[in-house]
Amino acid sequence: MESKAVTDILKQAIIMEHRGKSLYEEVARKTGNQGVKEIFETMAREEQTHIDFLQKQYLHYSKQGRFDKNDLKEAPGHESVAQTILTPELISDISGAGFEAAAISAAIDMENKSVEIYSRQATQATDPNEKELFEWLADWEKGHHKLLIDLNRQLTEQIWYDNNFWPF
């Protein structure tokens, strides 16, 4: 892939991560629920980690014309959000029609878009380090996406239960 195309993709990725971080910080700021606040603060910190990581890769690529394989090996894993416990109390505290639920839905869309973009770049990459970088980012975003999907599913089931929407 041409150098300008790669740097443009990295710039787009950095912008996406900033948008995600802003959304997560705003939800954390506005929610009255401590559990939701902690989940979104954690996700905002992870987005900042992505920003820092991508900026380092951008600078390295701009100067060297290749990605920094060592930086990828030293990057933090994808486990932190997955380890967040979604307790029944947390689920019941979130209003299905409220701000938090709407933010979760918007965050699902953002994470889905990130997975799509990173996955597409991984399949188009000819440089093995570039491929590994975008696969790694896609996997991390898949972790966020899964957490949000699980949270949304539990919220939906709680709403169904509260409103007697179950067929039995």
C-alpha positions in Angstrom: 0.0 0.0 0.0 1.2 3.5 -0.7 2.7 5.5 2.1 0.1 8.3 1.9 -2.7 5.8 2.0 -1.3 4.1 5.1 -0.8 7.4 6.9 -4.3 8.5 6.0 -5.7 5.3 7.4 -3.7 5.8 10.6 -5.0 9.4 10.9 -8.6 8.2 10.4 -8.1 5.5 13.0 -6.7 8.1 15.5 -9.8 10.3 14.8 -12.1 7.4 15.4 -10.4 6.6 18.7 -10.8 10.2 19.8 -14.5 10.2 19.0 -14.9 7.0 21.0 -13.0 8.4 23.9 -15.1 11.5 23.8 -18.4 9.5 23.8 -17.2 7.3 26.7 -16.1 10.2 28.8 -19.4 12.0 28.2 -21.4 9.0 29.3 -19.2 8.6 32.4 -19.6 12.3 33.2 -23.4 12.3 32.8 -24.5 9.0 34.3 -25.7 8.8 37.8 -24.8 5.1 38.0 -21.4 4.3 39.5 -21.1 0.9 37.7 -21.9 2.5 34.3 -19.5 5.3 35.1 -16.7 2.8 35.8 -17.3 0.8 32.6 -17.2 3.9 30.4 -14.2 5.4 32.2 -12.4 2.1 31.6 -13.4 2.2 27.9 -12.3 5.9 27.6 -8.9 4.9 29.1 -8.6 2.1 26.6 -9.4 4.5 23.7 -6.6 6.8 25.0 -4.3 3.8 24.9 -5.3 3.2 21.3 -4.7 6.9 20.5 -1.2 6.8 22.1 -0.4 3.5 20.3 -1.6 4.7 16.9 0.2 8.0 17.2 3.5 6.1 17.9 2.9 3.9 14.9 2.0 6.9 12.8 5.3 8.7 13.7 7.3 5.6 13.2 5.7 4.8 9.9 6.1 8.5 8.8 9.9 8.4 9.5 10.8 4.8 8.7 8.2 3.8 6.1 7.2 0.7 8.2 5.4 -0.2 11.4 7.1 -0.8 14.7 6.8 -4.5 15.4 8.3 -4.1 18.8 5.7 -1.5 19.8 2.9 -3.9 18.9 4.4 -6.7 21.1 4.6 -4.3 24.0 1.1 -3.0 23.6 -1.4 -3.8 26.4 -3.7 -6.7 25.9 -7.5 -6.7 25.2 -8.6 -8.1 28.6 -9.4 -5.1 30.8 -12.9 -4.3 29.6 -13.8 -8.0 29.3 -12.9 -8.3 33.0 -15.5 -5.7 33.9 -18.3 -7.4 35.8 -21.8 -6.8 34.5 -23.7 -7.4 37.7 -27.5 -7.9 37.7 -27.7 -4.7 39.9 -25.9 -2.7 37.2 -28.3 -4.0 34.5 -31.4 -3.2 36.6 -30.1 0.3 37.4 -29.8 1.3 33.8 -33.0 2.7 32.3 -33.8 0.9 29.0 -35.1 4.1 27.5 -32.6 6.4 29.2 -29.4 8.2 28.3 -27.1 5.3 29.2 -29.0 2.8 27.0 -28.9 5.3 24.1 -25.2 5.8 24.6 -24.6 2.0 24.7 -26.4 1.7 21.4 -24.4 4.5 19.8 -21.2 3.0 21.2 -22.1 -0.4 19.6 -22.3 1.4 16.2 -19.0 3.1 16.7 -17.2 -0.1 17.8 -18.8 -2.0 14.9 -17.5 0.6 12.4 -14.0 0.4 14.0 -13.9 -3.4 13.7 -15.1 -3.1 10.1 -12.4 -0.5 9.1 -9.5 -2.3 10.9 -10.6 -5.7 9.5 -10.7 -4.4 6.0 -7.3 -2.8 6.4 -5.9 -6.1 7.7 -7.2 -8.0 4.7 -5.8 -5.3 2.2 -2.4 -5.1 3.9 0.6 -6.4 2.1 3.1 -5.6 4.9 3.0 -8.4 7.6 3.5 -5.8 10.4 0.7 -3.6 9.0 -1.6 -6.7 8.7 -0.8 -7.7 12.3 -1.4 -4.1 13.6 -4.9 -3.9 12.0 -5.8 -7.4 13.1 -4.7 -6.5 16.6 -6.8 -3.4 16.6 -9.8 -5.2 15.2 -9.6 -7.8 17.9 -9.4 -5.1 20.6 -12.5 -3.4 19.2 -14.3 -6.7 19.0 -13.8 -7.0 22.8 -15.4 -3.6 23.3 -18.2 -4.5 20.9 -18.9 -7.8 22.7 -19.1 -6.1 26.1 -21.5 -3.5 24.7 -23.6 -6.2 22.9 -23.8 -8.2 26.1 -24.8 -5.2 28.1 -27.4 -4.2 25.5 -28.8 -7.8 25.4 -29.1 -7.8 29.2 -30.8 -4.4 29.2 -33.3 -5.6 26.5 -34.1 -8.7 28.5 -34.6 -6.6 31.6 -37.0 -4.3 29.8 -38.9 -7.3 28.4 -39.2 -8.7 31.9 -40.2 -5.4 33.5 -42.9 -4.9 30.8 -44.2 -8.6 30.7 -43.1 -9.0 27.1 -42.1 -12.6 27.7 -44.3 -15.1 25.9 -44.9 -17.2 29.0 
